[in-house]
Amino acid sequence: MMLKYAAVHDGAFNHTLKRGLRMGWCAWAGSCRLRRVAHMREVELWSRLRATLGGEYAGSWASTVVLQELESRTVDEALAAGVPCKEIWRAVWVALELPATMR
């Protein structure tokens, strides 16, 4: 199963997001649970984007709209840079002026 991003250890017990890696690539596979947590958060982010913007438009919007709250990055660029999904959703929430119930 190929993921868009998978969290992996960088050798110093830190995790970074690497594009296009397999989930099992992490050398700490037996004890590393962050891979699954990071992936689930991204899945939830994409689910919220699709629910808010529509299935096809969400991907286009995420790759083209630059958000000031993300240091002038798109959602895709922020994900690639390792910005937490919660922070990305907050920026999307502000940009789209969504109701407080969707925060």
C-alpha positions, -999 to 999 in steps of 0.1 A, spaced: 0 0 0 16 33 -11 8 63 11 10 99 0 31 106 31 45 84 59 61 95 91 96 80 96 123 83 122 152 105 112 177 86 135 173 110 164 139 98 176 123 126 157 97 120 130 95 137 96 70 132 68 85 117 37 66 117 4 58 85 -13 73 60 12 56 28 22 41 27 57 65 -1 67 96 18 58 102 31 93 132 12 109 113 14 142 83 -5 128 79 -27 158 76 2 183 66 32 161 30 41 163 34 76 150 33 64 114 -3 53 118 -13 84 139 2 108 113 -15 90 85 -49 90 103 -47 127 109 -40 133 72 -69 111 63 -92 131 85 -79 164 70 -87 151 35 -121 138 46 -130 173 60 -117 190 29 -138 167 7 -169 172 29 -165 210 28 -154 216 -8 -166 185 -26 -146 154 -37 -130 166 -69 -126 202 -60 -109 196 -27 -77 182 -43 -76 211 -68 -82 237 -41 -55 221 -18 -29 224 -46 -37 259 -58 -49 281 -30 -22 298 -10 -30 304 27 -13 332 46 -18 313 79 4 285 64 33 310 56 20 315 21 18 278 13 -9 256 -2 -23 227 18 -2 203 -3 30 223 3 22 225 41 17 187 43 50 182 24 68 206 48 55 186 78 30 212 91 6 194 116 -28 186 100 -46 203 129 -28 236 120 -36 231 83 -73 226 91 -74 257 112 -59 277 83 -85 262 60 -113 269 85 -103 306 87 -98 310 49 -132 294 41 -149 313 70 -165 280 82 -188 279 112 -174 273 147 -191 239 147 -167 227 120 -135 238 138 
